[in-house]
């Protein structure tokens, strides 16, 4: 949100990923009180089965100020409301970092849901986040967290493919 520098999310500088390699951001916490701009996880289901991971990350004005916090990430893959076999677990975050390997037997399908919960000292931080496994990478215009956001877009074009460097340069000079 360009007019409010403490808005959650404050920034998003990552690229658009693959439907099986994506980032999920937690929301619903107080940026000023928590001294954290972003809590997020990177999910890699595209890697070979033995190398698939969920990795916690954080962006904060001072990582040292929050390094001693005791966070835990819990994850559950669900299909039609039921837990997918080998699809749940949790891991601790230590010194602002944490990761877990996923069970190589986990099979994720389109329309499965990944539910993520972040806790600090046993209390939930923000909301439980649900990511639907879909055929495309996540993409949105504007701020999607919260409500009441108003924005005006003009000259928007969607392409069903990646544009070439020449096409992007042409559009940038328009």
Secondary structure, DSSP 4 states (H G I P E B T S, - for coil): -TT-TTPSS----PPP-BTTEEEEE--SS-HHHHT-SEEEEEEE-SS-GGG-EEEEEEE-S-HHHHTT--EEEEEEEEETTEEEEEEEEEEEEBTTBEEEEPPTT----TT-EEEEEEEETTEE-S--EEEE--SS----SS--SSS-------S----SSPPPHHHHHHHHT-
